Amino acid sequence: MTTIPTLSHGRVTIRPLRLRDARDLDQALAGNRSWLRTWEATSPSGHVSSDVRGSIRALQANARAGLGLPFAMELDGRFVGQLNVSGITYGSLASASIGYWVVEDAAGHNVTPTAVALATDHCFRVVGIHRLEICIRPENGPSLRVVEKLGFRYEGLRRRYIHINGDWRDHFCFGLVAEEVREGVLDRWVQGRVPAGTGVVPPAAHEEAATPVAVSPRR
């Protein structure tokens, strides 16, 4: 099992997601449905589960298997969202992915970049991960600003990559390896040392993303 720590910087804390978070999680999702729906992962089968406790148990089981780190995000001690490190692999690949969401009234307080920086530093320094990846829809401006602030490198466009809000959606991919941030992602950002333009998506990539993929009709 991969130990899930409690980490803080300023007003922001990430800590292990627990079963007793189910009520706060359910209320946050219900109260921010219109805010989150556009970016919410869905099932191609159309099945929608409302079992919040079951979802938490699944994330915890994944953590016990050493494959993920499910965090709750807090602002001033209040539950405001989730951050999940998923797809952890070890050995010659030593990589993982980060996904997150935050409630609307916590946006604009640097909750997400702080949480991502804390989690990334932990993965690099303690878990032994070498590379972390974040994939973001081209339309998700706030999330794109997160990777730009922290200096995740733009690596390319993944066509129809994840099923979001009822369809397969394109995503921009961003990556970071441990050697790039020996001083720590959080410290580099706080000290204003993120290289300019590192996380910026090239205009040509935005143009490519705006061009729909030709989908063959079903026979």
Disulfide bonds with the S-S distance in Angstrom:
none
